[in-house]
Amino acid sequence: MCGRPALEASGNMMWELAERYAGHVGYQSGTKAAGLNLDPPVIDCSGWVALLLTVGMNAANQRANRTLFNSEDVEAIQTWSDRMIEELERRFGKILGGDQITLESLPSYATLGLRQGGGDWAKNHPRPRGITHVVQIVRRPQDGARFVSESQGWAEPCGVRLVPLTEWIEVTREFIKPGEAWAVNAFAKLEGRPTSN
């Protein structure tokens, strides 16, 4: 069975990327992975999570030596935060909402979408579920400790950061409620979890 080794490869690559860029990349709305080549480098939340997921999916394919995630899976997540959560749910299954999101229920490598406002641009561009921010859970390989990797524009430090999951949930608690937060798991099939709702 290739699931666990492929999942470990995904997790290791996402952690390596998250650790390398945390504290070294700023936030800029609307800027995707190409922003990492700017001076100084910048990226927005969906660009950052799409990059993490792409690296994770490619690592799983390489470790399994076969296609677990196809080019359409990767292409589908190169989008805005709301659409990303929608695509991940459609392709990989079960979604947790609001108060279902707890330390115990969150999958190892969940992607979370949050309704966090966003100012005039969010009002002018209505989004499914109103999601305006997306983050990715990663794990430190040495001890399995869970962190949130995100590119954040309104918190300190601004930009790409790594925050322990327990701390992130505490700070974000006001947004983790029904109709405000959703969690999906792009790597469910590698964990042997059910992928249907």
C-alpha positions in Angstrom: 0.0 0.0 0.0 1.4 3.4 -1.0 -0.9 5.6 1.0 1.2 6.2 4.2 4.6 6.6 2.5 3.0 9.0 -0.1 1.3 11.0 2.7 4.6 11.2 4.6 6.4 12.5 1.4 3.6 15.1 0.9 3.8 16.2 4.5 7.6 16.5 4.5 7.6 18.6 1.4 4.9 20.9 2.6 6.7 21.4 5.9 10.0 22.1 4.2 8.4 24.8 2.0 6.4 26.3 5.0 9.5 26.4 7.2 11.7 27.9 4.4 9.4 30.8 3.6 7.9 31.6 7.0 9.0 35.1 8.0 10.7 35.8 4.7 7.7 36.5 2.3 5.3 39.3 2.6 1.6 39.4 1.8 0.1 41.0 -1.3 -3.6 40.5 -2.3 -4.1 38.9 -5.7 -0.4 37.7 -6.0 0.1 34.0 -6.6 3.3 31.8 -6.7 5.0 34.1 -9.2 5.2 36.7 -6.4 8.0 34.6 -4.7 10.3 35.8 -7.6 9.7 39.5 -6.8 12.0 41.5 -4.6 10.9 41.5 -1.9 8.9 38.3 -2.4 5.1 38.4 -1.7 2.1 36.1 -2.1 -1.6 36.0 -1.0 -3.3 33.3 1.0 -4.7 31.3 -1.8 -1.5 31.5 -3.8 0.4 30.2 -0.8 -1.9 27.3 0.0 -2.1 26.3 -3.7 1.7 26.2 -3.8 1.8 24.0 -0.6 -0.9 21.6 -2.0 0.8 21.4 -5.4 4.1 20.5 -3.8 2.4 18.0 -1.6 0.5 16.4 -4.4 3.5 16.1 -6.6 5.5 14.6 -3.8 2.8 11.9 -3.3 2.9 11.1 -7.0 6.7 10.8 -7.0 6.8 8.6 -3.8 4.1 6.3 -5.1 5.6 6.2 -8.6 2.2 6.7 -10.1 -0.5 9.3 -10.5 -2.4 9.8 -7.3 -3.2 13.4 -8.1 -3.6 14.3 -11.8 -3.0 17.5 -13.6 -6.7 18.5 -13.3 -6.5 18.1 -9.5 -3.5 20.4 -9.4 -4.9 22.9 -11.9 -8.2 23.1 -10.0 -6.6 24.6 -6.9 -4.8 27.4 -8.7 -7.6 29.7 -7.8 -9.1 32.0 -5.1 -9.7 30.8 -1.6 -13.5 30.2 -2.0 -13.2 28.3 -5.2 -10.3 26.2 -3.8 -12.4 24.9 -0.9 -15.2 24.2 -3.3 -12.9 22.3 -5.6 -11.2 20.3 -2.8 -14.6 19.3 -1.5 -15.9 18.2 -4.9 -12.7 16.2 -5.7 -11.7 14.8 -2.4 -14.9 14.5 -0.3 -16.0 15.2 3.2 -16.1 18.8 4.5 -16.3 19.9 8.1 -18.1 23.1 9.0 -18.0 25.5 11.9 -18.2 23.8 15.3 -17.3 20.4 13.7 -13.8 21.9 13.4 -11.8 20.9 16.5 -8.3 19.8 17.3 -9.5 16.2 17.4 -11.6 16.2 14.2 -9.1 18.0 11.9 -7.3 15.7 9.5 -3.5 15.8 9.6 -3.3 18.0 6.5 -6.6 19.9 6.3 -7.1 23.0 4.3 -9.4 25.5 6.0 -11.4 28.2 4.4 -12.7 31.1 6.5 -15.2 33.9 6.1 -13.1 36.9 7.4 -14.5 39.9 5.5 -12.0 41.3 3.1 -13.2 44.9 2.6 -14.6 46.4 -0.6 -13.0 43.8 -2.9 -15.0 41.0 -1.2 -18.3 43.0 -1.5 -17.7 43.6 -5.2 -16.9 40.0 -5.9 -19.4 37.7 -4.0 -17.9 34.3 -3.1 -19.3 30.9 -2.4 -19.8 30.6 1.3 -18.2 34.1 1.6 -14.8 32.5 2.1 -12.0 35.2 1.9 -9.1 33.4 3.6 -7.5 30.0 3.3 -4.8 28.2 5.4 -3.1 24.8 5.3 -2.2 22.5 8.2 1.3 21.1 8.1 3.2 18.8 10.5 6.7 19.1 11.8 8.4 15.8 10.7 10.5 15.4 13.9 7.5 15.1 16.3 4.3 15.4 14.2 3.4 18.7 15.8 0.7 20.5 13.8 1.0 24.0 12.6 -1.0 26.4 10.4 0.9 27.7 7.4 -0.7 30.8 5.9 0.0 34.1 4.2 -1.8 36.7 6.3 -2.4 40.3 5.5 -3.8 41.6 8.8 -2.0 39.8 11.5 1.5 40.1 12.9 3.8 38.9 11.6 2.3 39.9 8.2 3.0 37.5 5.2 3.9 33.8 5.3 4.0 32.4 8.8 3.9 29.2 10.8 1.7 29.1 13.9 1.1 26.2 16.2 -2.4 24.8 15.5 -3.5 25.2 19.1 -2.5 28.8 19.1 -4.0 29.5 15.7 -7.4 28.0 16.7 -7.4 30.1 19.9 -6.7 33.3 18.0 -9.2 32.4 15.2 -12.0 31.1 17.5 -14.4 33.9 16.6 -14.4 32.7 13.0 -14.7 28.9 13.7 -18.4 28.6 13.8 -21.3 27.5 11.6 -21.4 29.4 8.3 -18.0 30.9 8.9 -15.4 28.2 8.6 -14.9 24.9 6.6 -12.2 22.3 6.5 -11.4 19.8 3.7 -8.8 17.2 3.2 -7.0 16.9 -0.1 -5.0 13.9 1.2 -7.9 11.8 2.6 -7.3 8.9 0.2 -3.7 8.6 1.4 -4.9 8.4 5.0 -7.5 5.7 4.3 -10.3 8.1 5.3 -13.6 8.0 3.5 -13.8 10.7 0.8 -17.6 10.9 0.3 -20.0 13.1 2.2 
